[in-house]
Amino acid sequence: MNWNKAMVLSVIFLSFLANAQEKPHLQKKGTATQLVVDQKPFLILGGELGNSSASSFQDIERDFPKLQKMGLNTVLVPAYWDLIEQEEGKFDFGLIDKAIDQARKNDLKVVFLWFGAWKNSMSCYAPLWFKKDYKKYPRAYSKAGKPMEIASSFSENVLNADNKAFGELMKHIASVDQSQGTVVMIQVENEIGMLEGARDYSKEANAIFNAQVSANLIQFLTKNKKELHPSLSEKWGKQGFKTKGNWQEIFGNDLYTDELFTAYSYAQYVEKLAKTARSIHNIPLYVNAAMNSRNRQPGEYPAGGPLAHLVDIWHAGAPSIDMISPDLYDGEFTTWSSKYKLQNNPLFVPEIKMTQNNGVQAFYAFGEHDAIGYSPFSIENNSEAGSKRLSEAYSKLKELMPVLTKYQGQGQSKGLLFDQKNPEQIINFDDVKITARHFFSLPWDPRAKDGSVWPEGGGLILRLAKDEYIIAGSGIVVEFEKENEKKEVQAKDLGEDGFAAQGGKSQTQNSWNGGKRSGIGPVDEISIDENGKFKYVRRLNGDQTHQGRHVRIGVDDFQILHVKLYEYQ
């Protein structure tokens, strides 16, 4: 090989590497996983379109400008198999192109949701030609032998047809978006899972269920035995941690063994689509899950989906998937989000019920769990008040993005989320005890006791350095004290403002016993530019901090506050 030819090949290779690096991708930073877009860490401030809202050109043209005004930086968009391949072997990507074009015009990124063989368990977005040929593309069967409107994951023909269409979608995205990176992630299928029962009872499924459990799965479980989800570890342990046998011999004879079987089947199926995607256009991939909430059993919820208690099965069967993600509609946001922020799974919330509380929940997710993103469902149908509230929250989170991503994975941030049931949270940084409360918990606020339902208050606290913090969000009150601070009295009568006045009557007569106290120094409302530089807006050391007693942000505002403490004695 001559020198000139070697140089040309080197340039081509370096150009290939540069293009590969420009694609959206994931990177580890401490305990966090970050999505990198346009060569910078990126937080998805998203919204997911309703199921039908990307099925017409007019809807896309109408909705995307509205989403941009709402403050989103990313829109989650269905990609419908039945509209892409209405006739077998003929593909139409007009709707995909329209979504990408409108996203670019409105400064939005896109996450496409593959509505392929399954959408919410059912095969409702599979093409008609696929549905009609049920002998070639067989259905799952119930225990009673009833064929269901659910394609069987045990059929090679089903997989091949789904995978071919998905591959064509990925080829098209690569061809139109390779250099621009508008499409930042792909969701593979949608809320996959088995309904009516916990597993498929087709002839093919029964044969595999009664055969030896895959050696690959056993090897994975054995290798990761100490880190398995407690429910799986317990279930396997009750059978003596066997490594040979069929599904019932390894895991027991019950509904939850059926669910493990279903989960592994779906995960293996999804892995094949994921490998196809990786080979064509290697950007992040995830799967989403309908929750196992309200004390339902497998089959009453979509059994075998990418649920937290099945994370090990999914990791074993679908290692090419980057994360399993929860769709949250039943409240208890802090509980459910914590189930999906695991040491081997970053938190991304691709769907959540649209409420007035979405903004504070987003703050909590980023502050507490270093989340990749947050996305209310049916976002285009948000009310005017809801859109305004979410826009205010997303506006502040966009400002915070360079600062939050700088500190992600270092344990320097905490999320806050309060309601009437959980009005207070204690946080410790260095030698400072931080007590954060719902804004309505202030004694002088009439809503504290008038019986009305409190909106959620929430935000985040980010430690920048010792005695220096960012406090951001809405509807929160924060107090600071030294961990070893000694009280002058054990209790004081409260004045009308809810705080003990200086010289107030003490219930006990203990004298001050020394020790340093934590005082509030400057409290500044700030804005933050795209480079993370703080810009002073105003000083808030008067009534807004109750003359140095606490830091607070009202329920009607979203603010970013820069707080410095000091010591005195």
JORACOR-V968775 format. One record per residue. PSI is psi in degrees with one decimal (999 if undefined). Layout:
<<PSI> <PSI>>
//
This chain:
<<128.0> <168.6> <-43.4> <-41.6> <-39.6> <-39.4> <-43.3> <-44.8> <-36.9> <-43.3> <-42.6> <-43.3> <-44.4> <-37.2> <-39.8> <-44.5> <-41.7> <-44.5> <-39.0> <-37.4> <-24.7> <-17.8> <148.7> <136.0> <169.8> <147.0> <150.4> <139.5> <101.7> <-127.9> <-0.3> <155.1> <127.9> <142.3> <125.3> <122.3> <132.6> <37.2> <19.9> <146.7> <139.4> <129.9> <126.4> <110.8> <85.6> <-179.8> <138.7> <132.3> <151.7> <162.0> <-34.2> <-1.4> <-1.7> <19.2> <1.4> <146.2> <-38.3> <-41.7> <-42.5> <-45.6> <-33.1> <-41.5> <-36.1> <-42.4> <-35.3> <-39.1> <-37.2> <-41.5> <-25.7> <-10.8> <5.0> <152.1> <-6.6> <140.2> <134.9> <122.9> <124.5> <143.2> <109.2> <120.2> <-43.5> <-23.1> <-23.7> <-37.5> <65.4> <-32.6> <131.9> <126.1> <-5.4> <124.6> <136.2> <115.2> <27.9> <-43.4> <-35.9> <-45.8> <-38.9> <-42.3> <-43.7> <-42.2> <-46.6> <-33.9> <-45.3> <-39.6> <-25.2> <18.4> <47.2> <150.1> <164.5> <137.9> <116.5> <140.8> <112.3> <104.5> <82.7> <-118.1> <-26.9> <140.3> <116.1> <49.2> <-38.8> <164.9> <43.5> <-20.1> <12.2> <146.7> <157.4> <-39.5> <-33.2> <-46.4> <-39.9> <-31.6> <66.9> <-16.4> <-39.3> <-37.1> <79.3> <159.8> <161.2> <152.4> <144.6> <170.9> <-28.9> <-2.5> <14.1> <126.8> <140.5> <165.3> <46.3> <119.0> <145.4> <129.1> <-5.2> <5.3> <123.5> <-34.2> <-41.5> <-49.7> <-46.7> <-40.3> <-45.2> <-47.2> <-37.1> <-46.1> <-41.4> <-40.6> <-40.2> <-37.6> <-47.0> <-39.1> <-41.8> <-43.6> <-43.6> <-40.2> <-31.7> <-9.1> <8.3> <-42.9> <-18.7> <-29.0> <36.1> <-37.5> <115.8> <-18.7> <163.3> <134.2> <127.3> <114.6> <-174.5> <118.3> <52.1> <144.8> <160.1> <133.3> <162.0> <-31.8> <176.9> <-10.2> <167.7> <132.6> <25.0> <163.5> <-42.1> <-42.6> <-43.8> <-39.1> <-41.9> <-36.5> <-36.3> <-0.6> <176.9> <136.3> <140.8> <133.6> <-32.1> <-41.0> <-45.5> <-41.2> <-42.3> <-47.4> <-40.3> <-43.4> <-35.8> <25.8> <-40.5> <-17.6> <6.4> <153.0> <137.4> <-38.2> <-38.5> <-42.0> <-42.6> <-42.7> <-45.2> <-40.3> <-35.5> <-21.7> <9.2> <20.7> <43.5> <149.1> <0.6> <139.7> <172.5> <-176.4> <-40.9> <-34.0> <-32.6> <-37.4> <-5.2> <168.6> <87.4> <179.4> <-32.5> <-24.0> <-41.4> <-40.4> <-40.2> <-42.4> <-45.9> <-43.7> <-43.2> <-37.0> <-48.8> <-40.9> <-43.2> <-39.7> <-50.6> <-35.4> <-37.0> <-38.7> <-39.3> <-41.7> <-38.6> <-46.4> <-45.5> <-37.0> <-18.9> <-50.7> <96.5> <86.3> <165.9> <146.1> <143.3> <166.7> <148.9> <154.9> <136.0> <133.4> <150.0> <61.8> <178.5> <30.5> <28.8> <157.0> <161.8> <131.8> <-29.6> <-34.7> <164.4> <99.7> <141.3> <3.3> <177.0> <69.7> <158.4> <-40.3> <-7.7> <14.0> <-37.1> <-40.5> <-41.9> <-38.5> <-34.9> <-42.1> <-26.7> <66.0> <-15.9> <-6.1> <133.4> <-30.4> <150.9> <137.9> <140.7> <139.9> <117.8> <117.3> <-2.4> <23.3> <-164.3> <52.2> <-41.6> <-39.2> <-49.6> <-39.8> <-35.2> <-25.4> <-22.5> <-9.8> <95.2> <165.6> <-21.7> <20.3> <112.9> <157.3> <124.6> <126.6> <93.7> <-20.1> <133.4> <149.4> <134.6> <119.3> <175.4> <-14.4> <1.1> <-40.0> <-47.7> <-30.8> <-39.0> <-44.9> <-45.7> <-45.7> <-42.7> <-37.6> <-40.5> <-36.7> <9.9> <45.1> <152.0> <-34.0> <173.9> <138.4> <104.8> <148.8> <151.9> <44.1> <-31.3> <-15.8> <13.3> <144.6> <166.3> <-42.9> <-41.7> <-40.4> <-40.8> <-44.0> <-45.7> <-38.9> <-41.7> <-41.8> <-48.5> <-33.6> <-45.4> <-37.0> <-33.8> <-41.8> <-39.7> <-16.8> <-49.6> <-28.7> <-45.8> <-46.1> <-27.7> <-37.3> <-1.7> <145.8> <5.0> <1.5> <24.7> <0.7> <152.2> <141.0> <149.8> <132.8> <121.2> <146.7> <-168.1> <-30.8> <-31.3> <77.0> <-2.7> <148.8> <137.9> <131.9> <144.2> <125.6> <131.3> <-125.6> <22.7> <130.0> <123.5> <122.2> <116.0> <138.6> <163.6> <142.6> <-36.3> <-7.1> <-8.2> <129.3> <-31.3> <-8.0> <119.7> <-24.1> <-9.9> <-27.2> <8.7> <2.1> <-5.6> <155.7> <128.3> <138.1> <156.1> <137.7> <147.9> <173.1> <-145.7> <155.1> <125.9> <120.8> <116.6> <-36.5> <176.8> <127.2> <23.9> <126.4> <153.7> <129.5> <123.9> <150.3> <-145.7> <138.3> <42.4> <152.5> <133.0> <129.6> <154.0> <141.3> <155.2> <143.1> <-38.0> <18.7> <130.4> <135.7> <144.8> <-38.8> <160.7> <-22.6> <148.3> <150.6> <137.9> <142.5> <-174.1> <-27.4> <-0.4> <0.9> <150.3> <122.9> <154.0> <135.0> <9.0> <161.3> <125.9> <144.7> <-25.2> <163.3> <27.1> <138.8> <160.7> <135.7> <18.3> <-177.6> <152.7> <152.1> <158.3> <121.7> <156.0> <119.5> <-135.6> <136.5> <110.1> <129.8> <133.3> <163.6> <164.4> <129.9> <177.7> <-15.6> <3.1> <10.9> <132.2> <137.3> <121.6> <132.3> <-55.1> <158.4> <138.0> <45.8> <7.0> <-121.9> <-30.4> <-22.1> <16.2> <48.0> <44.2> <7.7> <-32.9> <173.1> <135.4> <153.6> <126.6> <163.8> <-16.6> <1.0> <154.0> <126.3> <159.9> <120.4> <138.2> <117.6> <132.3> <136.0> <167.8> <167.1> <146.9> <161.1> <999>>
//
